[in-house]
Amino acid sequence: MRKKRKHCNDDVPDDSRQGDNWDHVAYDPDHRLVISVVAGKRTAKNDEKLVADFKKRTDGRIMNLITSDEYKPYKKAILKAYGKKTEVARTGKPGRPKGSRRVPVKGLTYATVHKTRRKGRVVKIDLGAVFVSKAQVEAAIETSAVSNMINTAFVERHNGTDRNRNARKVRKSYCFSKDWDVHNAMTYFTMYSYNFCWPVRTLRL
């Protein structure tokens, strides 16, 4: 936004919103709905805001399956939102005892997608099971009405649709945002419009 990341100076406060910005999107592939979105830098803090907002909007229910790419902060954010605090048993050995930690609740199934590329094209997709076994992830996939494999294709397809609906996000365009507040407002407006004003032709009735 406004200028490229390589031209930003971390010591200049006005540059904190400039350069690369991301849409952190929680997407429901069954109903083609954007449940939550957080615009901004790709940071662990924004990941936590996204997952916390998603949990709030879904009334804290445990999803049948959560998927994402391999960006590491997602695991911590999901565990912070859906995990439970547990005390580590004392070992009786010398040294300071370990403090409490968060562990996943029963039924929390999270999988990541690892893509292998050759010459810029995806040639292989591998499943990464987090918190549970691969067998449990595969069992969750079998209940899906929209896919028979782990992928991030639905949210990626939505990202392409959103770029088409919001000229500020088109790559290599003169329409890029110059003001963060306007960019943020347009992000939420186009997501709202997508959810409530635009019929999805591929949505199963």
C-alpha positions in Angstrom: 0.0 0.0 0.0 1.3 3.5 -1.0 4.8 2.2 -1.4 6.7 -1.1 -1.6 7.9 -2.9 1.5 11.5 -2.5 0.5 11.1 1.3 0.6 9.5 1.4 4.1 11.5 2.4 7.1 10.7 0.6 10.4 11.8 3.7 12.4 9.2 5.9 10.7 5.7 5.5 12.4 3.9 6.5 9.2 5.4 3.5 7.4 3.9 1.0 9.8 0.8 0.6 7.6 2.6 0.9 4.3 4.0 -1.8 2.1 2.6 -5.3 2.1 -0.7 -6.0 3.9 -2.7 -9.1 4.0 -6.3 -10.2 4.4 -6.5 -12.9 7.1 -9.7 -14.7 6.2 -11.8 -17.4 7.9 -13.9 -19.0 5.2 -16.7 -21.6 5.3 -16.4 -23.7 2.1 -19.8 -25.4 2.6 -21.8 -22.2 2.5 -19.2 -20.0 0.6 -19.3 -17.5 3.4 -16.6 -15.2 4.8 -17.0 -15.7 8.6 -14.2 -13.3 9.7 -11.6 -11.1 8.2 -8.7 -9.1 9.7 -6.8 -6.8 7.3 -3.2 -5.8 8.1 0.3 -7.1 8.4 0.9 -10.9 8.5 1.7 -11.2 12.2 0.9 -13.6 15.0 -1.2 -10.9 16.7 -3.5 -10.6 13.6 -3.8 -14.4 13.4 -4.9 -14.5 17.0 -7.5 -11.7 16.3 -8.9 -13.7 13.4 -9.2 -17.0 15.2 -10.7 -15.3 18.3 -13.3 -13.4 16.2 -14.1 -16.6 14.3 -14.7 -18.4 17.6 -17.0 -15.6 18.8 -19.0 -15.5 15.6 -19.5 -19.3 15.7 -20.5 -19.3 19.3 -17.4 -21.2 20.4 -18.4 -24.4 18.6 -15.6 -26.9 17.7 -15.4 -27.1 13.9 -15.4 -30.5 12.2 -12.1 -29.6 10.5 -9.9 -26.5 10.4 -7.4 -26.1 7.6 -4.7 -23.6 6.7 -1.3 -23.3 5.0 1.8 -24.0 7.0 2.2 -20.5 8.5 3.3 -21.4 12.1 1.4 -18.7 14.1 -1.9 -20.3 13.2 -1.3 -23.3 15.4 -0.6 -21.1 18.4 -3.6 -18.9 17.7 -6.0 -21.9 17.4 -4.6 -23.4 20.6 -5.0 -20.2 22.4 -8.6 -19.8 21.3 -9.8 -23.4 21.6 -7.3 -25.1 23.9 -7.6 -25.6 27.7 -5.2 -24.7 30.4 -3.5 -27.6 32.2 -0.9 -27.8 34.9 2.2 -29.8 34.3 2.8 -32.5 36.9 5.8 -32.1 39.1 8.6 -34.5 38.4 10.3 -34.4 41.8 13.6 -33.5 40.1 15.7 -30.5 40.9 15.0 -27.2 39.2 12.0 -24.9 38.7 8.8 -26.8 37.9 7.2 -26.1 34.5 4.3 -23.8 34.5 0.8 -24.4 33.0 0.4 -24.9 29.3 -2.5 -25.1 26.8 -3.6 -28.4 25.3 -6.2 -29.0 22.5 -9.7 -29.9 23.6 -11.2 -33.1 22.5 -12.5 -33.0 18.9 -10.2 -30.1 17.8 -9.0 -31.3 14.3 -6.6 -29.0 12.5 -4.7 -29.8 9.3 -2.1 -27.9 7.2 -1.4 -28.0 3.5 2.2 -28.5 2.3 2.6 -27.7 -1.4 5.4 -28.9 -3.5 6.1 -26.7 -6.6 8.1 -27.2 -9.7 8.7 -24.3 -12.0 6.1 -22.3 -10.2 3.4 -24.9 -10.5 1.9 -27.1 -7.7 2.7 -30.7 -8.4 2.0 -32.3 -5.0 -0.1 -31.5 -1.9 0.7 -33.2 1.4 -1.4 -33.4 4.5 0.0 -32.3 7.8 -2.1 -33.4 10.8 -1.9 -31.1 13.9 -3.2 -32.1 17.4 -4.6 -35.4 16.0 -3.5 -38.3 13.8 -3.8 -38.3 10.0 -6.4 -41.0 10.3 -8.6 -38.7 12.3 -8.1 -35.9 9.8 -9.0 -38.2 6.9 -12.2 -39.3 8.8 -13.2 -35.6 9.1 -12.6 -35.1 5.4 -14.9 -38.0 4.6 -17.8 -36.1 6.1 -17.2 -33.0 3.9 -19.8 -32.3 1.3 -17.5 -30.1 -0.8 -14.1 -31.8 -1.0 -12.4 -35.2 -0.6 -8.9 -33.9 0.2 -7.2 -31.2 2.3 -6.6 -28.0 0.4 -6.8 -24.3 0.6 -8.4 -23.9 -2.8 -11.7 -22.5 -1.5 -10.1 -19.5 0.3 -7.7 -19.0 -2.6 -10.5 -18.9 -5.0 -12.3 -16.4 -2.8 -9.1 -14.2 -2.7 -9.2 -14.1 -6.5 -12.9 -13.2 -6.4 -12.2 -10.4 -3.9 -9.4 -9.0 -6.0 -11.8 -8.9 -8.9 -14.4 -7.0 -6.8 -11.9 -4.7 -5.1 -9.6 -2.9 -7.5 -7.3 -1.8 -4.7 -6.1 -5.4 -4.3 -5.4 -6.0 -8.0 -1.7 -6.8 -8.6 0.4 -4.3 -10.5 -2.4 -1.7 -10.7 -2.6 2.1 -10.4 -5.6 1.6 -8.2 -3.6 0.5 -5.1 -4.6 2.0 -1.8 -2.9 5.2 -0.6 -4.8 5.5 2.7 -5.0 2.7 5.3 -8.4 3.7 6.7 -10.0 3.7 3.2 -8.3 0.4 2.3 -9.6 -1.2 5.6 -13.1 0.1 5.0 -13.2 -1.1 1.4 -12.0 -4.5 2.6 -14.9 -5.0 5.0 -17.4 -3.5 2.5 -16.5 -5.9 -0.3 -16.6 -8.9 2.1 -20.0 -7.8 3.3 -21.2 -7.4 -0.3 -19.8 -10.8 -1.2 -21.7 -12.4 1.7 -25.1 -10.7 1.4 -25.4 -9.1 -2.1 -23.7 -11.5 -4.5 -25.2 -14.9 -5.4 -22.5 -17.6 -5.6 -23.2 -19.7 -8.7 -21.3 -22.7 -7.5 -23.1 -22.9 -4.2 -24.9 -26.2 -3.9 -28.7 -25.9 -3.3 
